[in-house]
Amino acid sequence: MADGEGAEPYLRVVRGEAGPEEIAALVATLTAIAAVRSRAAEEAKPAPVPSQWNARPRLLRAPLYPAIGAWRRSALP
């Protein structure tokens, strides 16, 4: 089986009669939109991940209470 033989079509006309020119215009429009979105995705820079070494919530900790294993919790942020 060669490429395209027996394969399901990408586009299907549900209502009306679409001519070859109309289908070509639709395909050209969808291709242009996909190209613009792909280019925009490539150019977009990912948001920088902030460093957590000096974050205030990390420096704060829950109060320590005398209990078994409290010495372990004292060293954990």
Sequence and secondary structure as in RCSB ss.txt:
>XXXX:A:sequence
MADGEGAEPYLRVVRGEAGPEEIAALVATLTAIAAVRSRAAEEAKPAPVPSQWNARPRLLRAPLYPAIGAWRRSA
LP
>XXXX:A:secstr
  TTTT   S    SS   HHHHHHHHHHHHHHHHHHHHHHHH         TT HHHH      S TTHHHHHT
  
